[in-house]
Amino acid sequence: MRFLLVEDDALLADSLLELLRGGGHRVEHLSDGDTALARLASAEHGVDLLLLDLNLPGTGGLEVLEALRQHDPETPVLILTARGAVEDRVRGLDLGADDYLGKPFSLDELEARVRALLRRHSRTTRLSLGPLELDVTTLGFTLDGDPFPLPPREQRLLACLLRHAGEPVDKSRLAEQAFSGEPMGDNAIEVYVHRLRKRLPAERLALRTVRGLGYLLEGDP
């Protein structure tokens, strides 16, 4: 899932980026309202969830939300605001926000609110290929209906490959989508692919290397 975090508190933003990217999501961070307004101006913005602070430099968060809702009534919006700002919270909900979280908040609560919003808004909550199934909200896998736990990086890698099942995914795309742009050399990606390949049932799922194109996940090899 692709998130947009609009938050001018650098320390809080760093914590949220680490948390959300660690959960396998792609997170873009902006620190002012003017940039956010421009980023969301098109209906094709490609954001699956907006986490929006209200007290921003430049254009305020409420104005960003109001402008977004003029052309996009669907994208879930979680407002981040000072705990005592009751009027702002009410105004935000009236303008179309889906939920709010008062600062300071626990990271566990934020994760729970995010999961709830994604469940509520997701049209496709599961992806499958052969015996493998992915819950796109939790990134949890099952194999033949049984839990299929994986280490976090292999979990994110497999989720990315499953989303692109049937087409090769090159290393640069894996680094961006599976590892959220964190420094990840080609050799490291090869190691994770090798580990993942050993965990999959080779007779029912194939993780192939396509020379010059990347890695391809297929069912019923």
PyMOL CGO cylinders between C-alpha atoms (Angstrom):
from pymol import cmd
from pymol.cgo import CYLINDER

trace = [
    CYLINDER, 0.00, 0.00, 0.00, 1.19, 3.55, -0.72, 0.3, 1, 1, 1, 1, 1, 1,
    CYLINDER, 1.19, 3.55, -0.72, 0.81, 6.05, 2.13, 0.3, 1, 1, 1, 1, 1, 1,
    CYLINDER, 0.81, 6.05, 2.13, 1.31, 9.80, 2.17, 0.3, 1, 1, 1, 1, 1, 1,
    CYLINDER, 1.31, 9.80, 2.17, 2.41, 11.26, 5.51, 0.3, 1, 1, 1, 1, 1, 1,
    CYLINDER, 2.41, 11.26, 5.51, 2.06, 15.04, 5.83, 0.3, 1, 1, 1, 1, 1, 1,
    CYLINDER, 2.06, 15.04, 5.83, 3.73, 16.00, 9.10, 0.3, 1, 1, 1, 1, 1, 1,
    CYLINDER, 3.73, 16.00, 9.10, 6.09, 18.88, 9.91, 0.3, 1, 1, 1, 1, 1, 1,
    CYLINDER, 6.09, 18.88, 9.91, 7.44, 17.46, 13.19, 0.3, 1, 1, 1, 1, 1, 1,
    CYLINDER, 7.44, 17.46, 13.19, 10.64, 15.83, 11.95, 0.3, 1, 1, 1, 1, 1, 1,
    CYLINDER, 10.64, 15.83, 11.95, 11.11, 13.59, 14.99, 0.3, 1, 1, 1, 1, 1, 1,
    CYLINDER, 11.11, 13.59, 14.99, 7.55, 12.26, 14.85, 0.3, 1, 1, 1, 1, 1, 1,
    CYLINDER, 7.55, 12.26, 14.85, 7.73, 11.84, 11.09, 0.3, 1, 1, 1, 1, 1, 1,
    CYLINDER, 7.73, 11.84, 11.09, 10.91, 9.75, 11.37, 0.3, 1, 1, 1, 1, 1, 1,
    CYLINDER, 10.91, 9.75, 11.37, 9.24, 7.46, 13.91, 0.3, 1, 1, 1, 1, 1, 1,
    CYLINDER, 9.24, 7.46, 13.91, 6.14, 7.04, 11.75, 0.3, 1, 1, 1, 1, 1, 1,
    CYLINDER, 6.14, 7.04, 11.75, 8.18, 6.40, 8.61, 0.3, 1, 1, 1, 1, 1, 1,
    CYLINDER, 8.18, 6.40, 8.61, 10.16, 3.67, 10.35, 0.3, 1, 1, 1, 1, 1, 1,
    CYLINDER, 10.16, 3.67, 10.35, 6.99, 2.08, 11.74, 0.3, 1, 1, 1, 1, 1, 1,
    CYLINDER, 6.99, 2.08, 11.74, 4.95, 2.12, 8.53, 0.3, 1, 1, 1, 1, 1, 1,
    CYLINDER, 4.95, 2.12, 8.53, 7.77, 1.14, 6.21, 0.3, 1, 1, 1, 1, 1, 1,
    CYLINDER, 7.77, 1.14, 6.21, 8.63, -1.67, 8.60, 0.3, 1, 1, 1, 1, 1, 1,
    CYLINDER, 8.63, -1.67, 8.60, 5.10, -2.92, 8.01, 0.3, 1, 1, 1, 1, 1, 1,
    CYLINDER, 5.10, -2.92, 8.01, 5.82, -3.25, 4.31, 0.3, 1, 1, 1, 1, 1, 1,
    CYLINDER, 5.82, -3.25, 4.31, 4.10, -0.08, 3.10, 0.3, 1, 1, 1, 1, 1, 1,
    CYLINDER, 4.10, -0.08, 3.10, 5.52, 2.53, 0.74, 0.3, 1, 1, 1, 1, 1, 1,
    CYLINDER, 5.52, 2.53, 0.74, 5.45, 5.85, 2.56, 0.3, 1, 1, 1, 1, 1, 1,
    CYLINDER, 5.45, 5.85, 2.56, 6.05, 9.28, 1.06, 0.3, 1, 1, 1, 1, 1, 1,
    CYLINDER, 6.05, 9.28, 1.06, 6.67, 12.14, 3.50, 0.3, 1, 1, 1, 1, 1, 1,
    CYLINDER, 6.67, 12.14, 3.50, 5.88, 15.82, 3.00, 0.3, 1, 1, 1, 1, 1, 1,
    CYLINDER, 5.88, 15.82, 3.00, 6.38, 18.49, 5.65, 0.3, 1, 1, 1, 1, 1, 1,
    CYLINDER, 6.38, 18.49, 5.65, 4.23, 21.42, 4.50, 0.3, 1, 1, 1, 1, 1, 1,
    CYLINDER, 4.23, 21.42, 4.50, 0.70, 22.03, 3.32, 0.3, 1, 1, 1, 1, 1, 1,
    CYLINDER, 0.70, 22.03, 3.32, 1.53, 23.75, 0.05, 0.3, 1, 1, 1, 1, 1, 1,
    CYLINDER, 1.53, 23.75, 0.05, 3.47, 20.75, -1.24, 0.3, 1, 1, 1, 1, 1, 1,
    CYLINDER, 3.47, 20.75, -1.24, 0.76, 18.38, -0.04, 0.3, 1, 1, 1, 1, 1, 1,
    CYLINDER, 0.76, 18.38, -0.04, -1.90, 20.42, -1.80, 0.3, 1, 1, 1, 1, 1, 1,
    CYLINDER, -1.90, 20.42, -1.80, 0.01, 20.18, -5.08, 0.3, 1, 1, 1, 1, 1, 1,
    CYLINDER, 0.01, 20.18, -5.08, 0.79, 16.49, -4.59, 0.3, 1, 1, 1, 1, 1, 1,
    CYLINDER, 0.79, 16.49, -4.59, -2.91, 15.62, -4.12, 0.3, 1, 1, 1, 1, 1, 1,
    CYLINDER, -2.91, 15.62, -4.12, -4.29, 17.96, -6.78, 0.3, 1, 1, 1, 1, 1, 1,
    CYLINDER, -4.29, 17.96, -6.78, -4.80, 15.21, -9.33, 0.3, 1, 1, 1, 1, 1, 1,
    CYLINDER, -4.80, 15.21, -9.33, -7.40, 12.48, -9.01, 0.3, 1, 1, 1, 1, 1, 1,
    CYLINDER, -7.40, 12.48, -9.01, -4.61, 10.09, -10.11, 0.3, 1, 1, 1, 1, 1, 1,
    CYLINDER, -4.61, 10.09, -10.11, -2.46, 10.80, -7.05, 0.3, 1, 1, 1, 1, 1, 1,
    CYLINDER, -2.46, 10.80, -7.05, -2.02, 7.08, -6.33, 0.3, 1, 1, 1, 1, 1, 1,
    CYLINDER, -2.02, 7.08, -6.33, -2.24, 7.40, -2.53, 0.3, 1, 1, 1, 1, 1, 1,
    CYLINDER, -2.24, 7.40, -2.53, -3.97, 4.56, -0.64, 0.3, 1, 1, 1, 1, 1, 1,
    CYLINDER, -3.97, 4.56, -0.64, -4.01, 6.30, 2.76, 0.3, 1, 1, 1, 1, 1, 1,
    CYLINDER, -4.01, 6.30, 2.76, -3.33, 9.89, 3.83, 0.3, 1, 1, 1, 1, 1, 1,
    CYLINDER, -3.33, 9.89, 3.83, -1.99, 10.64, 7.32, 0.3, 1, 1, 1, 1, 1, 1,
    CYLINDER, -1.99, 10.64, 7.32, -2.50, 14.36, 7.71, 0.3, 1, 1, 1, 1, 1, 1,
    CYLINDER, -2.50, 14.36, 7.71, -1.33, 16.75, 10.40, 0.3, 1, 1, 1, 1, 1, 1,
    CYLINDER, -1.33, 16.75, 10.40, -3.54, 19.82, 10.69, 0.3, 1, 1, 1, 1, 1, 1,
    CYLINDER, -3.54, 19.82, 10.69, -1.04, 22.38, 11.97, 0.3, 1, 1, 1, 1, 1, 1,
    CYLINDER, -1.04, 22.38, 11.97, 1.22, 22.70, 8.93, 0.3, 1, 1, 1, 1, 1, 1,
    CYLINDER, 1.22, 22.70, 8.93, 3.44, 25.42, 7.47, 0.3, 1, 1, 1, 1, 1, 1,
    CYLINDER, 3.44, 25.42, 7.47, 1.76, 27.08, 4.50, 0.3, 1, 1, 1, 1, 1, 1,
    CYLINDER, 1.76, 27.08, 4.50, -1.66, 25.69, 3.62, 0.3, 1, 1, 1, 1, 1, 1,
    CYLINDER, -1.66, 25.69, 3.62, -3.32, 24.19, 6.69, 0.3, 1, 1, 1, 1, 1, 1,
    CYLINDER, -3.32, 24.19, 6.69, -4.28, 20.56, 6.94, 0.3, 1, 1, 1, 1, 1, 1,
    CYLINDER, -4.28, 20.56, 6.94, -8.01, 21.31, 6.88, 0.3, 1, 1, 1, 1, 1, 1,
    CYLINDER, -8.01, 21.31, 6.88, -7.60, 23.19, 3.61, 0.3, 1, 1, 1, 1, 1, 1,
    CYLINDER, -7.60, 23.19, 3.61, -5.61, 20.28, 2.15, 0.3, 1, 1, 1, 1, 1, 1,
    CYLINDER, -5.61, 20.28, 2.15, -8.39, 17.90, 3.19, 0.3, 1, 1, 1, 1, 1, 1,
    CYLINDER, -8.39, 17.90, 3.19, -11.14, 20.12, 1.79, 0.3, 1, 1, 1, 1, 1, 1,
    CYLINDER, -11.14, 20.12, 1.79, -9.35, 20.40, -1.57, 0.3, 1, 1, 1, 1, 1, 1,
    CYLINDER, -9.35, 20.40, -1.57, -8.79, 16.64, -1.72, 0.3, 1, 1, 1, 1, 1, 1,
    CYLINDER, -8.79, 16.64, -1.72, -12.44, 15.85, -1.06, 0.3, 1, 1, 1, 1, 1, 1,
    CYLINDER, -12.44, 15.85, -1.06, -13.57, 18.07, -3.93, 0.3, 1, 1, 1, 1, 1, 1,
    CYLINDER, -13.57, 18.07, -3.93, -12.30, 15.47, -6.41, 0.3, 1, 1, 1, 1, 1, 1,
    CYLINDER, -12.30, 15.47, -6.41, -11.62, 12.39, -4.27, 0.3, 1, 1, 1, 1, 1, 1,
    CYLINDER, -11.62, 12.39, -4.27, -14.27, 11.21, -1.79, 0.3, 1, 1, 1, 1, 1, 1,
    CYLINDER, -14.27, 11.21, -1.79, -12.76, 7.75, -1.35, 0.3, 1, 1, 1, 1, 1, 1,
    CYLINDER, -12.76, 7.75, -1.35, -9.14, 7.84, -0.18, 0.3, 1, 1, 1, 1, 1, 1,
    CYLINDER, -9.14, 7.84, -0.18, -9.06, 7.23, 3.59, 0.3, 1, 1, 1, 1, 1, 1,
    CYLINDER, -9.06, 7.23, 3.59, -7.71, 10.12, 5.67, 0.3, 1, 1, 1, 1, 1, 1,
    CYLINDER, -7.71, 10.12, 5.67, -6.39, 9.84, 9.22, 0.3, 1, 1, 1, 1, 1, 1,
    CYLINDER, -6.39, 9.84, 9.22, -6.01, 13.22, 10.92, 0.3, 1, 1, 1, 1, 1, 1,
    CYLINDER, -6.01, 13.22, 10.92, -3.15, 13.72, 13.35, 0.3, 1, 1, 1, 1, 1, 1,
    CYLINDER, -3.15, 13.72, 13.35, -3.89, 16.63, 15.67, 0.3, 1, 1, 1, 1, 1, 1,
    CYLINDER, -3.89, 16.63, 15.67, -3.32, 18.08, 19.12, 0.3, 1, 1, 1, 1, 1, 1,
    CYLINDER, -3.32, 18.08, 19.12, -5.41, 16.19, 21.65, 0.3, 1, 1, 1, 1, 1, 1,
    CYLINDER, -5.41, 16.19, 21.65, -7.23, 19.32, 22.83, 0.3, 1, 1, 1, 1, 1, 1,
    CYLINDER, -7.23, 19.32, 22.83, -8.16, 20.68, 19.39, 0.3, 1, 1, 1, 1, 1, 1,
    CYLINDER, -8.16, 20.68, 19.39, -11.80, 19.55, 19.50, 0.3, 1, 1, 1, 1, 1, 1,
    CYLINDER, -11.80, 19.55, 19.50, -13.06, 22.08, 16.95, 0.3, 1, 1, 1, 1, 1, 1,
    CYLINDER, -13.06, 22.08, 16.95, -10.39, 21.07, 14.44, 0.3, 1, 1, 1, 1, 1, 1,
    CYLINDER, -10.39, 21.07, 14.44, -11.24, 17.40, 14.86, 0.3, 1, 1, 1, 1, 1, 1,
    CYLINDER, -11.24, 17.40, 14.86, -14.96, 18.06, 14.34, 0.3, 1, 1, 1, 1, 1, 1,
    CYLINDER, -14.96, 18.06, 14.34, -14.24, 20.25, 11.35, 0.3, 1, 1, 1, 1, 1, 1,
    CYLINDER, -14.24, 20.25, 11.35, -11.96, 17.60, 9.87, 0.3, 1, 1, 1, 1, 1, 1,
    CYLINDER, -11.96, 17.60, 9.87, -14.58, 14.88, 10.22, 0.3, 1, 1, 1, 1, 1, 1,
    CYLINDER, -14.58, 14.88, 10.22, -17.20, 17.18, 8.69, 0.3, 1, 1, 1, 1, 1, 1,
    CYLINDER, -17.20, 17.18, 8.69, -14.88, 17.78, 5.73, 0.3, 1, 1, 1, 1, 1, 1,
    CYLINDER, -14.88, 17.78, 5.73, -14.57, 14.06, 5.08, 0.3, 1, 1, 1, 1, 1, 1,
    CYLINDER, -14.57, 14.06, 5.08, -11.77, 12.70, 7.27, 0.3, 1, 1, 1, 1, 1, 1,
    CYLINDER, -11.77, 12.70, 7.27, -12.32, 9.07, 8.23, 0.3, 1, 1, 1, 1, 1, 1,
    CYLINDER, -12.32, 9.07, 8.23, -10.68, 9.09, 11.66, 0.3, 1, 1, 1, 1, 1, 1,
    CYLINDER, -10.68, 9.09, 11.66, -8.44, 11.18, 13.90, 0.3, 1, 1, 1, 1, 1, 1,
    CYLINDER, -8.44, 11.18, 13.90, -5.71, 10.54, 16.43, 0.3, 1, 1, 1, 1, 1, 1,
    CYLINDER, -5.71, 10.54, 16.43, -4.81, 13.03, 19.13, 0.3, 1, 1, 1, 1, 1, 1,
    CYLINDER, -4.81, 13.03, 19.13, -1.17, 13.77, 19.85, 0.3, 1, 1, 1, 1, 1, 1,
    CYLINDER, -1.17, 13.77, 19.85, 0.67, 12.35, 21.70, 0.3, 1, 1, 1, 1, 1, 1,
    CYLINDER, 0.67, 12.35, 21.70, -0.43, 8.88, 20.68, 0.3, 1, 1, 1, 1, 1, 1,
    CYLINDER, -0.43, 8.88, 20.68, 1.00, 5.40, 20.94, 0.3, 1, 1, 1, 1, 1, 1,
    CYLINDER, 1.00, 5.40, 20.94, 2.45, 3.82, 17.82, 0.3, 1, 1, 1, 1, 1, 1,
    CYLINDER, 2.45, 3.82, 17.82, 0.44, 0.67, 18.53, 0.3, 1, 1, 1, 1, 1, 1,
    CYLINDER, 0.44, 0.67, 18.53, -2.79, 2.69, 18.40, 0.3, 1, 1, 1, 1, 1, 1,
    CYLINDER, -2.79, 2.69, 18.40, -1.77, 4.33, 15.14, 0.3, 1, 1, 1, 1, 1, 1,
    CYLINDER, -1.77, 4.33, 15.14, -1.06, 0.92, 13.60, 0.3, 1, 1, 1, 1, 1, 1,
    CYLINDER, -1.06, 0.92, 13.60, -4.48, -0.31, 14.73, 0.3, 1, 1, 1, 1, 1, 1,
    CYLINDER, -4.48, -0.31, 14.73, -6.25, 2.75, 13.25, 0.3, 1, 1, 1, 1, 1, 1,
    CYLINDER, -6.25, 2.75, 13.25, -4.38, 2.29, 9.96, 0.3, 1, 1, 1, 1, 1, 1,
    CYLINDER, -4.38, 2.29, 9.96, -5.34, -1.38, 9.75, 0.3, 1, 1, 1, 1, 1, 1,
    CYLINDER, -5.34, -1.38, 9.75, -8.98, -0.56, 10.48, 0.3, 1, 1, 1, 1, 1, 1,
    CYLINDER, -8.98, -0.56, 10.48, -9.08, 2.13, 7.76, 0.3, 1, 1, 1, 1, 1, 1,
    CYLINDER, -9.08, 2.13, 7.76, -7.49, -0.17, 5.20, 0.3, 1, 1, 1, 1, 1, 1,
    CYLINDER, -7.49, -0.17, 5.20, -9.96, -2.94, 6.00, 0.3, 1, 1, 1, 1, 1, 1,
    CYLINDER, -9.96, -2.94, 6.00, -12.85, -0.52, 5.70, 0.3, 1, 1, 1, 1, 1, 1,
    CYLINDER, -12.85, -0.52, 5.70, -11.77, 0.93, 2.37, 0.3, 1, 1, 1, 1, 1, 1,
    CYLINDER, -11.77, 0.93, 2.37, -9.96, -1.88, 0.60, 0.3, 1, 1, 1, 1, 1, 1,
    CYLINDER, -9.96, -1.88, 0.60, -11.85, -3.27, -2.39, 0.3, 1, 1, 1, 1, 1, 1,
    CYLINDER, -11.85, -3.27, -2.39, -9.46, -6.21, -2.75, 0.3, 1, 1, 1, 1, 1, 1,
    CYLINDER, -9.46, -6.21, -2.75, -8.34, -7.52, 0.62, 0.3, 1, 1, 1, 1, 1, 1,
    CYLINDER, -8.34, -7.52, 0.62, -6.75, -10.76, -0.58, 0.3, 1, 1, 1, 1, 1, 1,
    CYLINDER, -6.75, -10.76, -0.58, -4.46, -11.84, -3.39, 0.3, 1, 1, 1, 1, 1, 1,
    CYLINDER, -4.46, -11.84, -3.39, -3.79, -15.46, -4.23, 0.3, 1, 1, 1, 1, 1, 1,
    CYLINDER, -3.79, -15.46, -4.23, -1.62, -17.60, -6.47, 0.3, 1, 1, 1, 1, 1, 1,
    CYLINDER, -1.62, -17.60, -6.47, -2.02, -21.35, -6.32, 0.3, 1, 1, 1, 1, 1, 1,
    CYLINDER, -2.02, -21.35, -6.32, -1.85, -22.39, -2.64, 0.3, 1, 1, 1, 1, 1, 1,
    CYLINDER, -1.85, -22.39, -2.64, -0.54, -18.99, -1.54, 0.3, 1, 1, 1, 1, 1, 1,
    CYLINDER, -0.54, -18.99, -1.54, -2.82, -16.23, -0.26, 0.3, 1, 1, 1, 1, 1, 1,
    CYLINDER, -2.82, -16.23, -0.26, -2.00, -12.74, 1.01, 0.3, 1, 1, 1, 1, 1, 1,
    CYLINDER, -2.00, -12.74, 1.01, -4.12, -10.50, 3.21, 0.3, 1, 1, 1, 1, 1, 1,
    CYLINDER, -4.12, -10.50, 3.21, -3.12, -7.12, 1.78, 0.3, 1, 1, 1, 1, 1, 1,
    CYLINDER, -3.12, -7.12, 1.78, -4.15, -5.28, 4.95, 0.3, 1, 1, 1, 1, 1, 1,
    CYLINDER, -4.15, -5.28, 4.95, -1.99, -7.23, 7.38, 0.3, 1, 1, 1, 1, 1, 1,
    CYLINDER, -1.99, -7.23, 7.38, 0.54, -8.63, 4.87, 0.3, 1, 1, 1, 1, 1, 1,
    CYLINDER, 0.54, -8.63, 4.87, -0.10, -12.02, 6.46, 0.3, 1, 1, 1, 1, 1, 1,
    CYLINDER, -0.10, -12.02, 6.46, 0.32, -15.10, 4.24, 0.3, 1, 1, 1, 1, 1, 1,
    CYLINDER, 0.32, -15.10, 4.24, -1.36, -18.48, 4.27, 0.3, 1, 1, 1, 1, 1, 1,
    CYLINDER, -1.36, -18.48, 4.27, -0.30, -21.60, 2.40, 0.3, 1, 1, 1, 1, 1, 1,
    CYLINDER, -0.30, -21.60, 2.40, -3.11, -24.08, 1.75, 0.3, 1, 1, 1, 1, 1, 1,
    CYLINDER, -3.11, -24.08, 1.75, -5.11, -22.17, 4.35, 0.3, 1, 1, 1, 1, 1, 1,
    CYLINDER, -5.11, -22.17, 4.35, -2.47, -22.49, 7.08, 0.3, 1, 1, 1, 1, 1, 1,
    CYLINDER, -2.47, -22.49, 7.08, -0.41, -19.55, 8.38, 0.3, 1, 1, 1, 1, 1, 1,
    CYLINDER, -0.41, -19.55, 8.38, 2.82, -19.11, 6.43, 0.3, 1, 1, 1, 1, 1, 1,
    CYLINDER, 2.82, -19.11, 6.43, 5.03, -16.93, 8.64, 0.3, 1, 1, 1, 1, 1, 1,
    CYLINDER, 5.03, -16.93, 8.64, 8.11, -15.31, 7.14, 0.3, 1, 1, 1, 1, 1, 1,
    CYLINDER, 8.11, -15.31, 7.14, 10.84, -12.98, 8.40, 0.3, 1, 1, 1, 1, 1, 1,
    CYLINDER, 10.84, -12.98, 8.40, 9.79, -9.35, 7.78, 0.3, 1, 1, 1, 1, 1, 1,
    CYLINDER, 9.79, -9.35, 7.78, 11.98, -8.68, 4.74, 0.3, 1, 1, 1, 1, 1, 1,
    CYLINDER, 11.98, -8.68, 4.74, 11.09, -11.93, 3.05, 0.3, 1, 1, 1, 1, 1, 1,
    CYLINDER, 11.09, -11.93, 3.05, 7.45, -11.22, 3.82, 0.3, 1, 1, 1, 1, 1, 1,
    CYLINDER, 7.45, -11.22, 3.82, 7.61, -7.84, 2.10, 0.3, 1, 1, 1, 1, 1, 1,
    CYLINDER, 7.61, -7.84, 2.10, 9.56, -9.32, -0.80, 0.3, 1, 1, 1, 1, 1, 1,
    CYLINDER, 9.56, -9.32, -0.80, 6.98, -12.05, -1.38, 0.3, 1, 1, 1, 1, 1, 1,
    CYLINDER, 6.98, -12.05, -1.38, 4.11, -9.55, -1.11, 0.3, 1, 1, 1, 1, 1, 1,
    CYLINDER, 4.11, -9.55, -1.11, 5.71, -7.44, -3.85, 0.3, 1, 1, 1, 1, 1, 1,
    CYLINDER, 5.71, -7.44, -3.85, 6.30, -10.45, -6.09, 0.3, 1, 1, 1, 1, 1, 1,
    CYLINDER, 6.30, -10.45, -6.09, 2.74, -11.68, -5.57, 0.3, 1, 1, 1, 1, 1, 1,
    CYLINDER, 2.74, -11.68, -5.57, 1.30, -8.29, -6.51, 0.3, 1, 1, 1, 1, 1, 1,
    CYLINDER, 1.30, -8.29, -6.51, 3.22, -8.60, -9.78, 0.3, 1, 1, 1, 1, 1, 1,
    CYLINDER, 3.22, -8.60, -9.78, 2.70, -12.35, -10.23, 0.3, 1, 1, 1, 1, 1, 1,
    CYLINDER, 2.70, -12.35, -10.23, 3.23, -13.43, -13.83, 0.3, 1, 1, 1, 1, 1, 1,
    CYLINDER, 3.23, -13.43, -13.83, 5.57, -10.57, -14.69, 0.3, 1, 1, 1, 1, 1, 1,
    CYLINDER, 5.57, -10.57, -14.69, 9.28, -10.12, -13.96, 0.3, 1, 1, 1, 1, 1, 1,
    CYLINDER, 9.28, -10.12, -13.96, 10.17, -7.60, -11.24, 0.3, 1, 1, 1, 1, 1, 1,
    CYLINDER, 10.17, -7.60, -11.24, 13.63, -6.07, -11.45, 0.3, 1, 1, 1, 1, 1, 1,
    CYLINDER, 13.63, -6.07, -11.45, 15.89, -5.34, -8.51, 0.3, 1, 1, 1, 1, 1, 1,
    CYLINDER, 15.89, -5.34, -8.51, 15.33, -1.58, -8.55, 0.3, 1, 1, 1, 1, 1, 1,
    CYLINDER, 15.33, -1.58, -8.55, 11.57, -2.06, -8.25, 0.3, 1, 1, 1, 1, 1, 1,
    CYLINDER, 11.57, -2.06, -8.25, 12.01, -4.60, -5.46, 0.3, 1, 1, 1, 1, 1, 1,
    CYLINDER, 12.01, -4.60, -5.46, 14.28, -2.18, -3.60, 0.3, 1, 1, 1, 1, 1, 1,
    CYLINDER, 14.28, -2.18, -3.60, 11.67, 0.57, -3.93, 0.3, 1, 1, 1, 1, 1, 1,
    CYLINDER, 11.67, 0.57, -3.93, 8.48, -1.38, -3.32, 0.3, 1, 1, 1, 1, 1, 1,
    CYLINDER, 8.48, -1.38, -3.32, 9.53, -4.23, -1.03, 0.3, 1, 1, 1, 1, 1, 1,
    CYLINDER, 9.53, -4.23, -1.03, 12.21, -2.46, 0.96, 0.3, 1, 1, 1, 1, 1, 1,
    CYLINDER, 12.21, -2.46, 0.96, 10.78, 1.08, 0.92, 0.3, 1, 1, 1, 1, 1, 1,
    CYLINDER, 10.78, 1.08, 0.92, 13.86, 2.55, -0.71, 0.3, 1, 1, 1, 1, 1, 1,
    CYLINDER, 13.86, 2.55, -0.71, 16.20, 1.54, 2.15, 0.3, 1, 1, 1, 1, 1, 1,
    CYLINDER, 16.20, 1.54, 2.15, 19.81, 0.95, 1.08, 0.3, 1, 1, 1, 1, 1, 1,
    CYLINDER, 19.81, 0.95, 1.08, 19.74, -2.52, -0.41, 0.3, 1, 1, 1, 1, 1, 1,
    CYLINDER, 19.74, -2.52, -0.41, 22.51, -3.76, -2.70, 0.3, 1, 1, 1, 1, 1, 1,
    CYLINDER, 22.51, -3.76, -2.70, 21.94, -6.26, -5.49, 0.3, 1, 1, 1, 1, 1, 1,
    CYLINDER, 21.94, -6.26, -5.49, 23.73, -8.96, -3.51, 0.3, 1, 1, 1, 1, 1, 1,
    CYLINDER, 23.73, -8.96, -3.51, 21.44, -8.48, -0.52, 0.3, 1, 1, 1, 1, 1, 1,
    CYLINDER, 21.44, -8.48, -0.52, 18.34, -8.80, -2.70, 0.3, 1, 1, 1, 1, 1, 1,
    CYLINDER, 18.34, -8.80, -2.70, 19.76, -11.98, -4.21, 0.3, 1, 1, 1, 1, 1, 1,
    CYLINDER, 19.76, -11.98, -4.21, 20.24, -13.39, -0.71, 0.3, 1, 1, 1, 1, 1, 1,
    CYLINDER, 20.24, -13.39, -0.71, 16.62, -12.70, 0.26, 0.3, 1, 1, 1, 1, 1, 1,
    CYLINDER, 16.62, -12.70, 0.26, 15.34, -14.14, -3.01, 0.3, 1, 1, 1, 1, 1, 1,
    CYLINDER, 15.34, -14.14, -3.01, 17.42, -17.28, -2.41, 0.3, 1, 1, 1, 1, 1, 1,
    CYLINDER, 17.42, -17.28, -2.41, 16.05, -17.67, 1.12, 0.3, 1, 1, 1, 1, 1, 1,
    CYLINDER, 16.05, -17.67, 1.12, 12.50, -17.12, -0.04, 0.3, 1, 1, 1, 1, 1, 1,
    CYLINDER, 12.50, -17.12, -0.04, 12.86, -19.59, -2.91, 0.3, 1, 1, 1, 1, 1, 1,
    CYLINDER, 12.86, -19.59, -2.91, 13.90, -22.31, -0.42, 0.3, 1, 1, 1, 1, 1, 1,
    CYLINDER, 13.90, -22.31, -0.42, 10.78, -21.70, 1.69, 0.3, 1, 1, 1, 1, 1, 1,
    CYLINDER, 10.78, -21.70, 1.69, 8.27, -21.98, -1.16, 0.3, 1, 1, 1, 1, 1, 1,
    CYLINDER, 8.27, -21.98, -1.16, 6.89, -25.36, -2.27, 0.3, 1, 1, 1, 1, 1, 1,
    CYLINDER, 6.89, -25.36, -2.27, 8.83, -25.72, -5.51, 0.3, 1, 1, 1, 1, 1, 1,
    CYLINDER, 8.83, -25.72, -5.51, 6.36, -28.19, -6.99, 0.3, 1, 1, 1, 1, 1, 1,
    CYLINDER, 6.36, -28.19, -6.99, 3.52, -25.64, -6.76, 0.3, 1, 1, 1, 1, 1, 1,
    CYLINDER, 3.52, -25.64, -6.76, 5.14, -22.19, -6.84, 0.3, 1, 1, 1, 1, 1, 1,
    CYLINDER, 5.14, -22.19, -6.84, 8.13, -21.10, -8.89, 0.3, 1, 1, 1, 1, 1, 1,
    CYLINDER, 8.13, -21.10, -8.89, 10.30, -18.08, -8.15, 0.3, 1, 1, 1, 1, 1, 1,
    CYLINDER, 10.30, -18.08, -8.15, 12.37, -17.84, -11.32, 0.3, 1, 1, 1, 1, 1, 1,
    CYLINDER, 12.37, -17.84, -11.32, 15.22, -15.58, -12.34, 0.3, 1, 1, 1, 1, 1, 1,
    CYLINDER, 15.22, -15.58, -12.34, 14.56, -14.08, -15.77, 0.3, 1, 1, 1, 1, 1, 1,
    CYLINDER, 14.56, -14.08, -15.77, 17.91, -12.95, -17.13, 0.3, 1, 1, 1, 1, 1, 1,
    CYLINDER, 17.91, -12.95, -17.13, 18.02, -9.22, -17.71, 0.3, 1, 1, 1, 1, 1, 1,
    CYLINDER, 18.02, -9.22, -17.71, 14.47, -8.68, -16.44, 0.3, 1, 1, 1, 1, 1, 1,
    CYLINDER, 14.47, -8.68, -16.44, 14.33, -9.69, -12.79, 0.3, 1, 1, 1, 1, 1, 1,
    CYLINDER, 14.33, -9.69, -12.79, 12.41, -12.22, -10.72, 0.3, 1, 1, 1, 1, 1, 1,
    CYLINDER, 12.41, -12.22, -10.72, 9.16, -13.90, -11.70, 0.3, 1, 1, 1, 1, 1, 1,
    CYLINDER, 9.16, -13.90, -11.70, 6.68, -15.60, -9.34, 0.3, 1, 1, 1, 1, 1, 1,
    CYLINDER, 6.68, -15.60, -9.34, 4.47, -18.22, -11.00, 0.3, 1, 1, 1, 1, 1, 1,
    CYLINDER, 4.47, -18.22, -11.00, 1.98, -20.82, -9.86, 0.3, 1, 1, 1, 1, 1, 1,
    CYLINDER, 1.98, -20.82, -9.86, 1.85, -24.45, -11.01, 0.3, 1, 1, 1, 1, 1, 1,
    CYLINDER, 1.85, -24.45, -11.01, 5.35, -24.51, -12.53, 0.3, 1, 1, 1, 1, 1, 1,
]
cmd.load_cgo(trace, "trace")
